[in-house]
Amino acid sequence: MDDALLSAAHDLAERLKEADSRIVFAESCTAGLIAATMARVPGISAHLCGSAVVYRNETKSAWLNVSADDLANESIGPVSEEVADAMVKGVLQMTPEADVAASITGHLGPDAPADLDGIVVVSVARRDRGSTKIHVNHTMRHHLKTTKPVSTAEQSLREVRQHEAALFVLQSVADSMT
């Protein structure tokens, strides 16, 4: 596992502890990597509620109430701010013990449409303590830096991008907590 990724998980865990907050994730293109990385931090069970891995559009709709119309709409689609926002709201609504959530959706390739290749959309939200009111703090469209095939036999471009995307989420959530 990437040292930077694990370091970011430790940083976020510390911020969650300081804020006495609990977090939940909705992961599409990272397929659970964010939660798996957080789970490597000792004592994280006090702050990590879990992660909904919603890789397919039908699962996004069924589990998180993401609009099937938005997912099918060519001008919106699964890699969009609208879908990332719906995912973060949906996972936070489904996890009453969490007060912070983050979602990620994206297209890591191969065979991605040129305009979506290496694009991720991340949304971070908070719930007011003792309330059901959810506030989306910010939603970011981000182009991953890794664009060329990796020259190692151990990792594919997709794996490198998954790690880069997970790192971006962990850092984005930590930054939102300062």
N, C-alpha and C positions, 0 to 999 in steps of 0.2 A: 504494500500500500504506500502510496505517495506520502512523504513526510509532511509536505505542506497541507495536504488534506487532513491528516490526523491532527496537526497543529491547529488548524482552523476549527476542528471539532472541539478540541480542548478549550480554545478561546471562547467559542459560543457557549460551551457548558459552563464556563466561569461566569459569563454574563447572565445566563439563565439563573444561576445560583444567586448572584448578587441581586437580581431583580425578583427573586422568588417566583419565577415564571415556569410554566410548562409549555412545551412545544409539540406540535404535530406537523407532519409533512404530507403533501400530496405530490407524488413523483410519477412523472411519465417517462421521459427519456433517460432519466438516471436509474430507473427500475429498482429503487430501494437502496442504492448506494449511499445516499445521504444518511438514512436511518442506520444502515449497517456501520457506517463510519462513526456516527455518534455513539452507537452501542459499544464501541471499543473503549470509551471513556469510563473509567471506574466511577461508580456512583451516579451514573446518568439516569438511572431508573427513577430518581426523584424528579427529573425534569423532562424526560422524553416519553411522550404518550404513545408514539408510534408513527406509522407512515402508511398511507393508502397508495399502493402501487397501481396506478390506473394507466396502463400502457396503451390500451386500445380505446377508441372513441366510445364504443358501447359501454365499456366499464366506467369511463368518465361520466357518462349520462346516468347509468344505473346506480353507481355508488355515491356520486357527488352532486347529482342534479345539474350537471352541465347541459345546457341546451343542445339537443340533437340538431336543431335547426342551425345554431351557430357553428357547430362542428362540421356540418355539411355545406354551409354557405361558403362559396369560393372567396368572397371578399373578407370573411372572418377566418374560418378554419381552425384546426386544432392548435396551430402555433400562432397564438394571438393574445393580445392583452385581455380581451374579453374572456377567453377560455381560462387563462391563468387566474384571473380575478374570480371567476366562477368556481374554479378548483379550490382556491384558498378559502373562499367563503364556505363552500360545501364541506371541506374537511374540518373546518373549525366548528361548524354547526353540528357535525356528527361526533365531535369529541368535546363534550361539555367540560371536562377537567382541564383542557388546554386554554391558555389565554393568548398564545402566539402561534401563528401558522405560517408556513411558506409553501408555495407550489412552484413547480417547474414543468414546462412543456417545451418541446423543441424538436428539431430535426438534425440528428447527428450523422446521417448518412450511413452507409453509402446510398447511392441512388436518390439523393434528395433533389428536389427541384432547385435550380441554381439560386433562386432568390431566397430560399430557406436553408440552404446548406450551411450547417454550423450555427444556426440561429437558435437561441433559447429565449424564453420569456419567463421571468420570475416575478411572483407576486408575494408580498409579505403583508400580513394582517394581524390585528390585535383585537381582542374582545375586552370590553370594559369589565373589570372585576365585578362579580355579582350581577351581571347583566347578560342579556343575549345580544346586545348591540355590537356589531362587528365593524371595524374601520380598516379599510385597505390603506396601509401606510404608503406603499409605493409599488409600482409595477414597472419592470424594466425589460426592454428588449435588448439583448446582448449578442454580439457576434463573437463566437469563440475564436481565440487566436490561432489555434492549431488548424491549419487548412491543407497541409500536405500529408501524404501517407508517411507513417512513422517507419524508420528504417531498422526497427528491432523485431526480432521474431517473437518476442514476448507480448507485445501489445499492438493491437490494430489501431488505426485512426479513430475508430468508434470508441474503443476503450479509453484512449487518451482524452477524447472529447468528453466522455462521461465523467472522468475525474476532474477535468477542467470545469465542467458545468456544476458538479457537486461542490467544488471549491467556491465557485461564484455564489452559490446559494448560501453556503455557510457564512461566507464573508458578508454578504448582503444582509442577512438576518442579524449578525453581530453588529454591523454598522448601524442598523435601524434601532438597536437597543442602547445606543450611546446618547 
